[in-house]
């Protein structure tokens, strides 16, 4: 029979070890906790709050309760009866008193253009009206005789809604409650997502094409020289984003340095100055330069670990230099290519500042639209929905990056 | 060793390839650095243009002037924004560095449970598009303003910038700790030092280069941040980037080039500090011959 191993003070060794490990684990967790709590409250919770904004919709249910109740049984086949109009009149008058009518009008207007003036206009008149209301409403604004107006009201009645996400992919509910595409003139978001993806892909590929030879040079030069050249990669990395964006404006604008240079050399004459910036191509050029270090650094750190003897071995076995490079060296750099491309793509897809400053009309990306709805149109629900879709994409890419590369291997300089 | 030097027996194809390779690399380096360098001479332009005048090309002294720097120094709004930028960056850096360093010490311990998950969450402010972070913080501040004013206050901007800065501290400090020899702390403890003494006498001096690098990254992140400032700050917290943002969008004046040049000088100093620290740390830990 085996003797139970004990510590000096007589406790079983197994239990003592478990206790020691528990306290060690606790100590590690306690060190992480302050930052975790900080990040939780000032980052994770705010983002959850924003995502909740994309589905919450308390306004109509709260301030037009009678109308919402009256529309509960409405089948959407014909204009509602007098009872619904009476409820509407009472709600509008109450909303005007509580000064919430403006918000209601704005919310309905996001959904169906033109409803703002319908709500505020009839709201003002409804105070003096006596029943029956139906004909008075329809005479005042023909919209009240349309199914679409009532369908919009009914659609916005629930406190949790998917309309923002539908709007974010250019879809809406029709009068019968089916999901349909919006009018061709209003289809902008799907195109914008596509353009954002497309621009990010172009920037990523451009960074790879430019970054690969440079990383190879840095990895194969002696340390002293490569450290010198590395500064050329790191300095842009440390320089303010706004400074670099300003420089691109200075370089690329029609009266800028590049155009001046081309006129001076004689490639173009004074009247042929090219619009290089304030469009998609200017945005891509500036973003490529700004994100290039994020491609070079991971590529370089992978290339640094590939022994040069591999290439020499391939060549001595009879492979031509280019073949050896392509078949032996390049496959070894794939982890670096993957890491660099993913990182550049993730950063590019959420880019805001550069497109906002140099994007002009056709260089805007999805982040710019989110900012527009946050600050200008104040359609926060739609901004949150667009942000939610963008965030979902970024999280998936981040997860892939973590699986493939590991975030602990993220390096800066 | 050097793979890019040309062997003596190289044929014409290889010679052409070799020189075009050098040319391509030079072009990329130029592409990286030229936009930064071109700003510097232009900021001394005596004329209010963003391009080299013919007088500048012929190096006439009267074509150069310090007028944009004087303009920068004389405008109250710029002076105020320098002060704000340093103030906000300083406090958010301290917050980010302290929290980030302790978290990294925990994350580097083998006993830490769910290490990957925590690491992923703590790094995420760097990955999530800043517009989403800014929107989230905007909504969050709006809900807590009644209890603790954050929108349009210094503490609001500092907290938000600390969030954006912590991932950099966590990354650099965990990287430094990955080469850390844990038997040193055990040796210290065995020789009778309590955990606080071990931390300040043994751990801190060894990871200090990583901590300082992380702090500098956090500083730059705050110093260059504009989106959160646009969403949650008021005019009172005007920072340099926000002032530049307004300048580029509305009336672009060469004063911006003077500011940009000053910022470039700051970047160069920060880069030099971080590089020195990195080499020192690698030498201390015997990781590189340089």
Contacts between the chains, C-beta under 8 A, distances in Angstrom:
chain1	res1	chain2	res2	distance
A	21	B	111	6.5
A	24	B	109	7.3
A	24	B	111	4.4
A	25	B	111	4.5
A	25	B	112	7.3
A	25	B	113	6.0
A	27	B	106	7.8
A	27	B	109	7.6
A	27	B	111	7.8
A	28	B	106	4.5
A	28	B	107	7.8
A	28	B	109	4.1
A	28	B	111	5.0
A	28	B	112	4.1
A	28	B	113	7.8
A	29	B	106	6.7
A	29	B	112	7.0
A	29	B	113	6.9
A	30	B	106	7.2
A	31	B	102	4.9
A	31	B	103	6.4
A	31	B	105	5.1
A	31	B	106	3.0
A	31	B	107	8.0
A	31	B	109	7.7
A	32	B	102	7.6
A	32	B	103	4.8
A	32	B	106	3.8
A	32	B	107	6.1
A	32	B	112	6.9
A	32	B	118	5.8
A	32	B	122	7.8
A	33	B	106	7.9
A	34	B	99	5.5
A	34	B	102	6.2
A	34	B	103	7.2
A	35	B	99	4.1
A	35	B	100	6.2
A	35	B	102	6.8
A	35	B	103	3.7
A	35	B	122	6.1
A	35	B	166	6.2
A	35	B	170	7.6
A	36	B	103	7.2
A	36	B	118	6.6
A	36	B	121	7.2
A	36	B	122	6.9
A	38	B	99	5.6
A	38	B	162	7.5
A	38	B	163	7.5
A	38	B	166	7.6
A	39	B	121	6.6
A	39	B	122	5.9
A	39	B	125	7.0
A	39	B	163	6.5
A	39	B	166	6.8
A	42	B	137	6.9
A	42	B	140	7.3
A	42	B	159	5.4
A	42	B	160	6.9
A	42	B	162	7.8
A	42	B	163	5.0
A	43	B	124	7.5
A	43	B	125	5.4
A	43	B	133	6.7
A	43	B	136	7.4
A	43	B	137	7.8
A	43	B	163	4.9
A	44	B	121	7.0
A	45	B	140	6.6
A	46	B	133	7.6
A	46	B	136	3.5
A	46	B	137	5.0
A	46	B	139	6.4
A	46	B	140	3.6
A	47	B	128	7.1
A	47	B	132	6.5
A	47	B	133	7.1
A	47	B	136	4.2
A	48	B	136	7.9
A	49	B	136	6.2
A	49	B	139	5.0
A	49	B	140	5.5
A	49	B	143	7.1
A	50	B	132	7.0
A	50	B	135	5.3
A	50	B	136	4.1
A	50	B	139	5.4
A	53	B	139	6.3
A	210	B	28	4.8
A	210	B	31	6.9
A	211	B	28	7.6
A	213	B	21	6.5
A	213	B	24	5.3
A	213	B	25	5.5
A	213	B	28	6.9
A	214	B	25	5.4
A	214	B	28	4.8
A	214	B	29	6.9
A	217	B	4	6.0
A	217	B	21	7.9
A	217	B	25	4.9
A	220	B	2	6.3
A	220	B	3	4.0
A	220	B	4	5.4
A	221	B	2	6.3
A	221	B	4	6.7
A	222	B	1	6.5
A	222	B	2	6.1
A	223	B	288	7.6
A	223	B	289	7.1
A	223	B	290	5.2
A	224	B	290	7.2
A	227	B	290	6.8
A	229	B	29	6.9
A	231	B	271	7.1
A	231	B	275	7.5
A	232	B	29	4.9
A	232	B	32	5.7
A	232	B	33	5.0
A	233	B	32	6.3
A	234	B	271	5.7
A	234	B	275	7.4
A	235	B	32	8.0
A	235	B	33	6.6
A	235	B	36	6.5
A	235	B	267	6.6
A	235	B	268	6.8
A	235	B	271	5.9
A	236	B	32	5.2
A	236	B	33	6.8
A	236	B	35	7.8
A	236	B	36	6.1
A	238	B	220	6.5
A	238	B	267	4.3
A	238	B	268	7.9
A	238	B	270	5.8
A	238	B	271	4.6
A	238	B	274	7.9
A	239	B	36	5.5
A	239	B	263	7.2
A	239	B	264	5.9
A	239	B	267	4.6
A	240	B	223	7.6
A	240	B	224	4.5
A	240	B	241	6.8
A	240	B	244	8.0
A	240	B	260	7.4
A	240	B	263	4.9
A	240	B	267	7.0
A	241	B	224	5.8
A	241	B	226	8.0
A	242	B	224	7.0
A	242	B	226	6.6
A	242	B	241	5.3
A	242	B	244	4.7
A	242	B	245	6.4
A	242	B	248	7.2
A	242	B	260	7.7
A	243	B	36	7.2
A	243	B	39	6.9
A	243	B	244	7.9
A	243	B	260	4.3
A	243	B	263	5.2
A	243	B	264	6.3
A	244	B	35	6.0
A	244	B	36	6.8
A	245	B	248	7.2
A	246	B	39	7.0
A	246	B	244	7.1
A	246	B	248	6.1
A	246	B	256	5.9
A	246	B	257	7.2
A	246	B	260	5.5
A	247	B	35	3.8
A	247	B	36	6.2
A	247	B	38	6.1
A	247	B	39	5.1
A	247	B	260	7.3
A	248	B	35	5.9
A	249	B	50	7.6
A	249	B	248	6.9
A	249	B	252	7.3
A	250	B	38	6.6
A	250	B	39	6.5
A	250	B	42	6.4
A	250	B	50	4.7
A	250	B	51	7.6
A	250	B	257	7.3
A	251	B	34	7.7
A	251	B	35	5.9
A	251	B	38	6.2
A	253	B	50	7.1
A	255	B	49	7.6
A	255	B	50	7.1
A	255	B	51	6.0
A	256	B	50	6.4
A	256	B	51	6.0
A	257	B	38	6.1
A	257	B	51	5.8
A	257	B	52	6.8
A	260	B	51	5.4
A	260	B	52	7.0
A	289	B	31	6.1
A	289	B	32	6.4
A	289	B	35	6.2
A	292	B	28	7.7
A	292	B	31	7.7
A	292	B	32	6.2
A	293	B	32	7.7
A	308	B	1	7.0
A	308	B	3	5.8
A	311	B	3	7.1
A	321	B	14	7.2
A	346	B	127	6.0
A	349	B	129	7.3
A	350	B	128	7.4
A	350	B	129	2.4
A	350	B	130	7.1
A	350	B	131	6.7
A	350	B	132	7.1
A	351	B	129	7.6
A	352	B	129	7.0
A	352	B	130	6.5
A	352	B	131	4.8
A	352	B	227	6.0
A	353	B	226	6.3
A	353	B	227	6.8
A	353	B	245	7.7
A	357	B	245	7.6
A	357	B	248	5.4
A	357	B	249	6.9
A	367	B	129	5.7
A	367	B	131	4.3
A	370	B	131	5.2
A	370	B	132	7.4
A	370	B	135	6.7
A	371	B	131	5.8
A	374	B	135	5.5
A	374	B	138	7.2
A	374	B	231	7.3
A	375	B	230	7.9
A	375	B	231	8.0
A	380	B	139	7.7
A	383	B	135	6.4
A	384	B	135	7.1
A	387	B	129	8.0
A	387	B	131	7.2
A	387	B	132	4.7
A	387	B	135	5.9
A	390	B	129	6.1
A	390	B	132	6.6
A	391	B	128	6.6
A	391	B	129	7.5
A	391	B	132	5.5
A	394	B	127	6.4
A	394	B	128	6.3
A	394	B	129	6.3
A	398	B	120	7.6
A	398	B	124	7.2
A	398	B	127	5.0
A	402	B	116	7.4
A	402	B	120	6.0
A	407	B	119	5.8
A	407	B	120	6.0
A	407	B	123	5.1
A	408	B	119	6.1
A	408	B	174	6.3
A	408	B	175	8.0
A	408	B	178	7.8
A	410	B	123	7.1
A	410	B	171	5.6
A	411	B	171	7.6
A	411	B	175	7.1
A	412	B	168	6.9
A	412	B	171	6.6
A	412	B	172	7.0
A	412	B	217	6.6
A	413	B	213	7.8
A	413	B	274	6.1
A	413	B	275	7.6
A	413	B	278	6.9
